């Protein structure tokens, strides 16, 4: 008899629904195997033929960290395109390359940790480059487009599985793992959650990554909003992946839990499904999880829930159906289409801020291209390695002819003279050297070591002239004539060994510190000074060398000479994405670095035809006076130089639009840690000052006329139509924007709020008729009195135009809505976080799992205001739930105190609440505003009232 092979297990049956297949596979795994799946690097289960799996592949604007790939503009640049269809195609190209790269290197993951959906609330945030916009609707529109491209359009199998970063209210790098964002309910729902929600509801998201910070006193990795909000937005099994090292932070830096077993248990129960901790070593995480199980902090059912979510993603990626997976044969990598798309994206991301007619430039223009970024194509922490590249200088030379273009970088050319009278000398590199950093794939590039194959610096009678660039805040880079930057490797030697500044800890920056008649040279990465010893130049704790800085040529002099010989000078200024404003480091100012300001002034003084081209990851407060043209682009990826040249030449009319407000001065900014966009009047939504450039701003080489605006209510939507006509002489894109303003709101509402937009290409004389169907929910706000969304009745002004401030058309619609209701105090009381206004307070955690309380900042005095509170027929007693020590005082309508409550002794801990009661000194009825004054380090969670 012939033995028949056993039938494949149900989890291998492609005809069964994924849910049944997941359940079958889950039932076959041992408890230890399931625990192993909860680390980022899930091991293979060979007895079942299940392969190893890694969560996390960076792909913010191209596949990152895994070697050469197509590099698209930074995320903030993609946001500046205001073009969802373009961004969808970028996401599609990135996911195709991820599949193609995985085919030859299985370390390339398909669970991609992109896009970043954090809102660009504050322009000094170090990771501004990673987000799309300060506006939640624009952010969600661009993020949805990118995730759709990453996911692919197959109804069953996903090309990649995108995870959104970073949940939630995360806009500061300063002490990012210990600071708490105080986020009131209106800001939470109307601002921070909105971008995530719309993107998740669109159906192309596989999960989210919690952020390092705390929100309302509770770490995001144990956030109740994962269950209360995120998982209610979709029926898909979302995979929540921790950020790197964050599970350990719950104990080590945040001290939120006493033991790591408690921490991993709390995170898992809150909704974290995959733990990114201790690199590839899963042993610590699995031991902690096993310990939590042994202590009864977790059940096997908790483990199963998390593993099920991971397996759901793996099935959707086609891992268990290689023959049916339509993406398995994907090999599109660095294709002509991807190169063309990178250029198109870079072109569409360019924003023309000012133009008095100088641009576009005539073909025979003699151009001086100057500035620290003129011959650079900078990458950031989440970039891939460039296969192709064009710098602004290269692009302009190619477009206008090298004979018409002169270059001056603007660095200071210096020698460093030792106290012995010798000079620092850079030895020549050997013919066969290691490849440049970043050329190889690295699961964690933070672990890449500095190069030691090159000879260290020496000293001698003949010094090496170094290019000194000051990037602001006193941070310098020093570059040898062959283009290599001075750097320090693990052995402490100073070498000219880096092709660019970079790395998790940048080893290519220095500070010159005055010392006597000279300077000490401090290496920033190690914190040590440079020492000249018998065995070479190195960094050391003792005996620092005192250098004399010998300036051979000042950068502004070279710039002025080149500018004076040209018809037009293009000053390319901006930032290096690894220096002063990056992950782990916020900026301190909006100003351009002083050296670049100096170069700009030198160019302008020598030539009135000066174009400022800002290439940066964030806004600057620049003075555009006397500058005939100003452009901005994010770091534009591999085709950045070509794109800029084509815009300067008029081959492409610029149509990028600012995705965030450009403020005129540092004084316009709130504190970096102030997340209350409503109370502190942040972003274009609430800012009442005059911006340098408003949200949505961008000029064109064409002109456009707007007309025929109509709006009417139809059922559960508002239908809006208007026309846009190209009245200029060139084909160009316009980005019509539609905003709304509540005319007579009962609570503070945005000055104007983006409802819709569209990027429209128009030939001269052509007209486009735009129509938008806006659900009534788009006009709602979060009513803290009701704890839900409410559309307020009354008039709403609709504004159509070219930016948030360039309004061309207005009309008004009146909505029926739901009338406001006073707060029913006797029935519902007051949750203190549901205030209308506050001063001097912050929201903190009611306990370690859920709920909010309010406390005075730094144990001082604070006040909460609750408007229109209905006391009914009368109230004679008030109660408060409090912990800690201090007092609460109740008053009405700005009058005298009616009750004061204080615990007799401090409670045992911040989560040990007691209920205090006190009589109201006078009977109160009717509707009043309630004020609570908080004094001391007292947490107040709730206020109740009785007759």
N, C-alpha and C positions, 0 to 999 in steps of 0.2 A: 504493500500500500504506500502511496505517496503522502508524505506528511505536508500538510498545508501550514504556511506560516500563520501565526496568530494575527488577528485583525489589529490594525493600528488603534491605539487608545483614542477615545473621543476627542481629546484635545488636539489630535492630529487630523481630525476630520474637517475639511474646509466647508462642508455642507452644513455644519452645525452653527448656530449663532455663537458669536464670540463669548457671550456671557456663560453659556453652558460649557464651552471649551475651557474658559478660565476656571470655572468651578471644578472641572474634572482635573485639570493640572494641579490646582491648589490642593485638592484632596490627596494627591499622590506625593506631595512634598512632606518631608519630615519637619518637625518643629525647628530643628537646627538649620535645615535648609531654608526655611521661610525667614528665619532671623537673618541669615546671611544675605538674603535678597534686600534687606532694608538699608544696606550701605550703598554708597554711590557705585562702588565696584562690586556688583553682584557676581558671585562665582558661578561657574558652570555646574550643572547637575548631570554628570556623565551617564549615570544609570538610566536617566530619562531622555538623554540626547538633547538636553537644554543647554544652550550656549551661555557663556558669560555675557553680562550686560553692564554697560556703563551709562548712567544718567549724565547729561551735561556735555554739550558741544557748543562752544561759543561761536556765534554766527550773526553778530550784530549788523555788520555791513559787508559780509563776506565770511567764508569759513576761516576761523581764526585759530592760531596756535598750532596748526598741523602742517605748516610749510606753505609753499607757494599756492596761491588761489587768486581769483579775481577780487580786487579790492574796490568797493563802491564808496561813495561819499559817506561820511559819518552820519549817524542817525539824525542829528540835528539838521544836517544838510538835506537828508531825505524829507524831513519835516518841512523844510523851506520850499520844497517843490510844490506843496499843496496838491499833489497829484497822486491819488490813490491807485490808479491803473498803472502808472509807472512803478510805484513802490511794490505793487503786486508782482509785476514782472521781475523786479529785483529779487524779491523773496523766492520766486520760482527759480531764477538762475542760481541763487545761493543753495537752494535745496538740491538742485540737480548736481551741482559741484560736490556737495556733501556726499551724495550717493556715489558719484564717480570716484571720489577720493577714498571712500570706504571700500570700494571694490579692489583697491590696491593696498590699502592699509586699514586693517580691521579696527585699529584704535580710533579711527574717526567715528564719532557717535552720530546717531540719528535723533536722539532726544536733544534738540537744540535749545539752549538757554537764551532765547531772544523772542521778541524784542523787549526793550526797556520801556515800560509804560509810565514810569514816574514822571510827574508833571514838572516842567521847568519853571517852578514857582519863583526861584531866587537865582539871579544870574551869577552869583559868586559860588554856587555849588560846583565842586570840583568835577563832578561827572555830568555837567551840562551837555557835553557832546553825545551822551548816550540816549538822551530823551528826544522826543519829537517836538513838543510844544508846551507852552504854559497853559494852553486851553484844553480842557478835557475832551471836548468833541473833536477837535482837530487831531489830538493825540490818538483817540480811539479809532478815528477814520483811517489814519496812516497805519496804526498798529494792526488793525483788522486786515488791511490790504496786505501787509507784510506776512501775517500769519497765514492768510489764504494762499499766498504764493509758496510759503514754506510747506504747507500741508499738501498742496496739490488738489486737483479737482476730481480724483477718483472717488466714487461714492463709498467705497469700503476701505481701501488701503491708503495710508498716508505716506507721502514721500519723506517727510520728516515730521517730528512731533514737537511743536514749539511750546516753550514754557515762558510765561511772562515774568519779567522782573520789575521792581522789587517790591513786594507787598509789605508795607504800605506806608504812605506819608514819609517818604525817605528823600530828603534833599540836603543833607549835610554830611560831610566826611569828617569834620571835627568831632572827635569822640563818638564816632558813629555807632559803636557797639554798646554805649552806655547812656546816650542821650535819649530823652523821651519827647516825642512830638505830641504836644497838647492839641488835640483835634476835636473841636466841638461837633455835635451831630450835624449841623447844617454844612459845615465844611467837609465832614466825612462823606456825606451823601451827595452833596452838590458838586464836590470838587474831587477829592482823592479817590473815592470808590467809582465815580462815574466812568473814568477812562477804562478801568479794569472791567467794569460790568459790561459795557457795550462791546468790548472786544471779546469777552468770554461768550456772551450771548450770540455773537456772530457764528460760533460753531467751529472755529478752526484752531482752537487753543487746547493743548493737551494738559496744561497745568500752570502753576505759578511757583515762584520762588519767594519766600518771605525775606524781608530785609533785615539787616543787622540791628536796626534801631528798635526802640520801644515806642509804642503808641499808647498814650494815656497811662503811662507807668507800667505797661505790660509788654514783654518782648514779643515781637511779631511772630516768633517761632512757637508761641503758645497762644496766638491770637484767637479769640472766640469768633472773630469775623470770618475765619476760614469756613466754619460750619454755618454760622448765622447768615452770611452773605454769599460768599463765593460759591459754595456747593449748591445753593438754591437757584443759581442762574442757568444751570444746564443739567441735562440728564446724563451727560457723559461722565465717566469716571475720571476725574481730574487728578493728576499726579503732582503732589506738592513736594518739591525738592528743597532741602535746606541750602542756605548759602554756606560757603566754605568756612568751616570752623565754628559756625554759629551755634551748633548744639553744645559744644564745650563752653562757649561764652555764657550760656545760661547759668553756669556755676562759676567759671573762672574770672570773668570780668564783670558780669552783671550781678553776680551773687544773688540771683533770684531764687535759686534752689540750693539746698545744702549739699546734695549729692548728685552725681551724674546719673544715677539710676532714676532718681526722682525727675531729673530734667528730661531724659529721653522718653520717659513714660508720659510726662505732661505734654511734650511736643507731639508724640504719636497720637495721643488721645485728642489733641486739638486739631490734628489733621495733617501733620508732616508724615510723608510716606517714604522718603528716601533721605538718608543722613549723609551729608557731604562733610567728612571730618577725618583728619589725620591722613590725608592723601589717599594712596592706594592701600594703606594698612587698615583693614576692616576689623581687626581683632579687638580694639578698644571699644568700638561701637557695639559689636555683637556681644561682647562681655557685659556691657552696661545694660543692653536690652535683656539679656538672659538674667542678669541680676534683678532687674525690675520685675520680670516674671516671677522669679523665686520669692520676691518680697510681696507679691500680690498687688503690685502697682499697675500691672498689665495683665490682660488675659490673652489666651491664644486667639480669641475672636478679634481682639484689637490688632494683633499681628496679621491675621488673615485679611482684615479690611485694607490695610496698607499694601500688602502683597498683591491683592486683587487689583488695586488701582495700577500698580506697576505692570502687571501682566496684561491688563487691558490695553495699555499703550503699546506693549510689545506685539500683541496680536494685531493691532491696527497698523503697525509698521511692517507687517507681513513676515515677521521673523519665522513663524511656524508654517507659512505657506509659500515657500520659495518659488514653487512652480506657478502659483497664481498671482504673486506680487507683481504688478505691472511696472514697478520701479526698479526691480532687481537688475535689469540690464542697463540702467542709466549710465552713460559714459560721457555726458556733455561736460567738458571741462576746458576752460580757457578757449572757448569757441569764438569765432568772429562775431557771432551774435552777442555773446557776453561782453566782448570788448566794446562793441558799439553801444550796448546798453550802459556800460560804465561811463562812456563819454556822454551819452544822452542825459543820464542822471546828474552828472557833474555840471552840465550846461543848465539844466533846469533848476539846479540848486542855487545858482548865482543870483544875488539880489542887488539891484542897482539902487543905491540909497540916495545919491545926488547926481545930477547931470545938468549943467548949464548949456549943453550943446557941444561940449568938447568931444563926447563920444557919440557915435563910433568914430574910430580913427581912420583917416584916409590910407590907402594902400602904400603910399610913398612916404609916410610919416617916419621921421628919424626918432627912435625911441631909446631912452635910457631906462633900463630895468634895474631897480636898486632895492636894497633891503635885505634883512636877515633871512627872509623866506623866499627871496626871488629865485633862488636856484635850489629849492627844496621841495620834496614831495613827502611830507611827514606822515608817519603812521601813528596810531595810538595803541593803547594796551589791548584792545579787542580787534586789531587788524590782522589780516593774514600777511604773508610775505609777498612782496610785489613781484609779479612776473614782468609786467610792463610798467613804465612810469614816464610821466612828463612833468617837468617843473614849469612854473610860469615863464622863466627865461627860455627854456627849450621850446615851449609852445609858441611864444612870441617870435623867436628867431625863425621857427619853421613857417609861421604864417606871414611874417612881414619881410623875411630875408635877413640872414645873419649879418649882412653888410650894413643894414640899417639899424642894428641893435647894439647898444653898448651896455656893459654890465658893471655894477659896483655893489658889492655885498654890503658894505657899511660896517664891517667888523673893525675893531682896532687891531692893528698889527703890532705885536709886542714881543719883547725879549724879557726873560726873567733872569736877573743877575743875582748871584749869590753873594753872601758876605765876604767870600774869599776872592771875589772878582771874576769868577767863572760864570758861565751861562748854562741854563738847562738845554740839553741837547737830545733830540729824538733820533735814535739810531735807525738806519734803514731796515725795512721789514725783509725777512728772508723770502726767497722766491716762492717757496712752497709753504703756505700758511694755512691755518684752519679756515673753514668757510665763515662768513660773517654770521654773527648771532642772529637767530630767527630763521635761518635758511632750513634748519632741521625742524621736524615736528616735535612738539613737547606737550604732553598732557597738562603740565603745569609749568609755564615759562618762567614763573617766579623761581624755579629751581635751577634754571640755566646758569652755569658758572661763567665767570669772566675768563677771558683768554689769557693763557700763560705761555703761549707758544712764541710770542713776540718779545724782543729784548726790552728790558726796563730802560727808563730814561737815564742818561748819564749827565755829567757836567764837563765843560771844557772851555777853551778859549773862544771857540766858535759856537755861538748859540743857534738854536732853531727858532725862526720867527713863527710865532703862534697867532692864530686868529682868535681873538677874545670877543665873545658875545655876552652881553649882559641881558638876561631874560627877565629882569625885575627882581625886587626883593633881595638884591645883592647876589643872586645866583648866576654864576658864570660858567660858560663852557670854554675850553681851550682846545683848539684843533691844529693838528700838524699840517704842513704843506701838502701832504698826500691825501688829506681828507679824513684821516683817522683822529678820533677824539681821545684826549687824555682820559684814562680810566684806571680804576684800581681793582685788581682781582683778589682772591682769597689770601694770596701770599703777601698782600700789603704793598706790592711793588706798583709804581706808577708807570704806565705804559701808554703809548698811543696805539690803542687796540680796538676801539669801538667805531663801527660805521655810523652810528647815531646814538644819542643819549637814549636810554631805555631801561627796561627791567622793573621788577616790583620795587626794589630799592635802587634808585638811579645812582650809578657809580661814576658818572661823567660830569658832575657839577661840583663847583668849588666856590669858596668865598675868599676875597682878599680882605684881611683884617689889619687895619693900621697898627703898626708896632714900631715905636721910635721913629727913625727916619725912613723906615721901609714898611713892608707888609709881611704878615704870616699868610700862608696859603692853606686854608682849611678844606679838607676833602669832606663834602657834606654826607656822603653815603656812610662813612665810618665815623665821622665826627672828629677825626684826627688831623693833625697838621702834617704837612709835607716836610720831610727831613732829608737832608743830603748827607749820606753816610759813605764810609769807605767802600761798602759793597753795593752802592747805587742809591737811586732816589726811591723813597718809600714813604708811607704814612706811619706815624709812630706817636706814642703818648708823650714822649719827652724829646728834648733838644730840637725844637722846630727851627727850620731855616728862616732867616729874615731875608726877604727878596726885595730888590729894587725893581720896580716896574718901568721898563724902558719902552716908551711908545715910539715905534718906528713910523707909523702913520695912523692918524685918527680917521675913523670911519666916515665922519661927516665931511671931512675934506675930500675924500674919494667920491662920495656921493655928489657933492657940490660940483666937482669938476665934470663928472659924467652928465649931470643934469644940465649944466650950462651949454653943453655941446649938442643937445637934443632939441627936437621940436616939442616933444612931450616926454615927461618922466612918469614912469609907473612905479610907485613906492609900494612894495609888497611887505606888509607888516602883519604881526599877529603873534601866535603862540606856538611853542613846541608842546605837543600834547602830553609829554612826560614830565614837564617842568611847570611848577606854579599853576595849579589847577588841574587836578587829575584824581583818579581814585585814591583815596586816603588823604587828600589834601585839597581844601577849599582855597579859593582866591581870597585876597584881602582887599582888593580894590578893582574898580572898573577901568582905571586908567591904563593906557598903554605903558609898557616899560619905558623908563626915562631915555634909554639909549635909542629906542625906536622913535620916540617923540623928537629927539634931537635930529635924527636922520630925516624925518618928515619935514621939520622946519628948514633944514639945510637945503633939501630939494626944492621946497616952495620958494625959498629966498632966491635960489639960482634960476628958477624957471616957473613962471606963473601957470604954465600948462601942466599942472601936477595932478595925477590920478592916484588916489589912495585905494589900494586893493587890500582889504583886510581878509586874511586867511586865518580863521580862528575857530575854536570850539565853543565860543561864547561871545556875548556882546561886549563891546568896549564903549566907554564914554569918551568919544573923540570930539574935537572941535572942528566942525566942517567949514568954518569961516575961511574964505579965500581959497577953498578947494573946489575947483570946477566940477570934479566928479569923484564919487566915492562908491565903491562896491564892497560887498561882503560875500564870502562863501565859507562854509565849513571846510575842513580838510577834505578835499574832493576825491580822494582815492587815486587810482592809477592814471586816470585821464584828466586830472585837475588842471595841468598846464595847458593842454590843448583846449579844454573848455573855456578857460579864461581868455585865451588868445582869440578864440572865435567870437566871444562876446565883445571884446574890445574892438574887433574888426567889423562888427555888425553882421557877421555871418549868421548869428543867432541874436534875436532881441531878448534881453534878459526879462524873465518873468517870475523869478523866485520872489517869495514874500516872507517877511520876517515871521517866524513862528513864536516869537516872544517879544515883549517890550524891551526896547533899548532905552535905559534910563540915562538922564543927562549927568547925574552926579551921584557919588556914593551917598550923599545926604538923603537921596530919594528912597533909599533901600531900608526895609525893616531889618530887624535883627535876623540873622541867618536861622536861628532856632525858633522864630515866631512863625508858626504854621497857620495862624488864624488869618486867612486871606480876606475875610470879611471885616473883622475888627480892626486890622491894621492896614486895610485898603491896599491890598497887593494885587499885582498883575493888571492887565488892561481892564479886567472885569470891574475893579474897584478903585484903581489908582486915580487920584484927583489932581495930580500935578501935570506938568507939561513934559512929555517924554522927549528924548532926543529923536527917536523914531518910534512910531506906534506899532503895535501888533498888527500884522497884515500888510505893512508898508512895503512897497517896492515899485520902482519906476520902470518905464519901458521906452523903447525907441519909437513906439507908436503912441497915438492918443486914442481915447475911447470915450464914447458918449453913452450914457445910460438913459433909458426912457420907459414909459408905459408900465409903471409899477401898479399892479393891482393885487389885492388880497381879499379873500373872503373865507368865511367859516363854512365848511362842508362836512356835516356829520361830526366825526371825532378828529377832524384835521383842519388845518388852515392851508388853503391853496394860495401860493404866491407866484406871480409871474412878473418878469420885466425883460427888457431887451438891452443888449450891449452891441454897439457898432464900432468897428475900427475906423476911426476918422483920420488915421495917419497914412503914411506912404509906404509902410513896410508890413509884411506879414509878421504877426506877433501873437503870443498868448496873452490873454487877460485872465485875472483871477477874481471874478465877481464874488463878493462876500455879503451875506445877509445876516443882519444882527437884529436883536430885539431889546426893547427897554420897557419895563413895566412903568406906566406913566404915574400911577398914584399908589405905590405899594404900601402895605401896612407894616412891612419890615424892610430893613436894608436889602436892596436887590442890586444886581450889577448895573453899572452905568450903561453898559451894552454887553450883549452876550451873543457869541457866534451861534447861529442856528444851522447855516448851510453855506457851502461854497462850491465852486466848480472851476476847474482850469479849462479855458476855452481857446483853441487856436482860431484866429480870424485873419483872413486876407484883407487888404485895404478895401474899404467900402462895404464889407460884408457885415451882416447883422445876425446875431444869435438870439433866439428867444429862449429864455431859461424859465423853467417851472420847478417848483419845489412843493412837495406835499409834506407838511409838518404835523406830526401828531400833537394833539393838545397837551400830551404829557411833556412835550418839549418846553412848555411855558410854566411848568410847575416848579415849586420850591419845596424844601423839606420843612414842614411845619412842626416845630418842636413842641407846640402845645398839643398836637394830635399824635405825634410820633410817626408821621407818614407824609407822603407827597400830597400837595394840594395845589390846584390851579385856582388862583385868586381871581374873582370876577373883576371886570373893569377894562379900561383901554390899555392896549399894548401898541407901542410904536415900532414899526418895522422899518429898518434902515438898510438900504442897498448901496454898495459903493466899492471902492478900490482898497480900502483898509478900514480899521476900526475907527479912524478919525476922518478919513476922506469919504464922507457920506454924500452920495449924489442924489438919492431919492428917498422920500419918506412917505409913509402912509400909516394909518392907524386901524386896527381891528379891535372890536370889543368882544370879550369872551364872557360867557355866563359864569362859569366857574362855581366854586363852593365858598360861600361867605365865611369870613373868619369867625371863630367862636372863642369866647373867653375860656381860660383854663378852669375846669371844675375842681377847685381845690379840695373840697370835702370828699369828693369821690376818688380822686386820683392822686392828690398831693402833688409834690414837686420832686422829680429827680433832679438833683442839683446841676448835673451836666447839661440839662435842657434849658439853660439860661438864654435870655435874649441879648444881654450885654454883660460884660465883666471888666474888672480892672484888678490887676495884681494877683490873679489866681491862675492855677493850672489844673488840668484834669489828670487824675491818677487812677490806679486800679482799685476797684472795690474789694476784690480778692484776687487770688492768682489764676482764676479760671474765667470769670466774667464780671461784668458790671463796672460802673464808673463812680468815682467820688470826686470832690473838688477840695482843694486846699489852697491856702494863701502861699504865694511864691516865697521860698526861703524862710518860711515861718513868720512872715511879717503880717501885714494887714491886706485884706482883699475884699472885693464887693461883687455881688451877683445881683442882676436886675431881671425880674420876671414880669413882663408886661401883661396887662389885662387878665388879672386873676379874679375869678368869681368866687366870692365867699358865701354865696347863697343867702339863706335866711340869717346867717350869723355864725361866727366861730368864737369860741372862748378859750380854746387850748391849742397849743402848738407842740409838736414833737419832732425831734431830730435824731437821725442815726449817725453817730460820730465815732471816731477813734482818735487816739492821741491825746493831746492836751491843747487847751485854748478855749475860745468862746465863740458863740454864734449869736448875733443880734438881729432881730426882726423889726423892720419898720415898713410903713406904707407911704407911697406917694411923696417921698422925701421928708416925711414928718418925723416925730420923735420915736424912740425905740418903744415897741409894744411888748417885747419879750427878750430876755437874754438868757442863754443856756450855756452851761459849762460843766464838764465832768468834774466831780469832786477830786478825783485822782486820775492821773494819766492811765489810759488803758494799757494792757500788757504789750500789745504790738499793733502795727498799722492795720491788721486785718481783724482785730478784736473789737467789734463794734458794740456800742451800748446805745440804748434808746433813752433820750432825755425828754422830759415833758415840762411844760411851764404854762401857767395861765396867761392869757392875753390881757393886758392891763385895762383895755376897754373893748367892749363888744364891737365886732367888725362884721359888716355885711356889705353886699353889693360888689362892684368890680373895682379893683385897685391894682396899681403896680406894687410889687413886693420887692423889697431890698433885703438882702442878707449880707451882713458884715461879718467877715471871718477874721479872727485874730489868733495868731500863734499857729503852731504846726498841727492844726486840727484837720482831720479829714471828715467832710460832711457828704454823706451819700444821698440822704433823702430827708424831706421835710413833710410832715403830715399835719392835718388840721381836723379838729372835731368841735362840735357844738357844745 
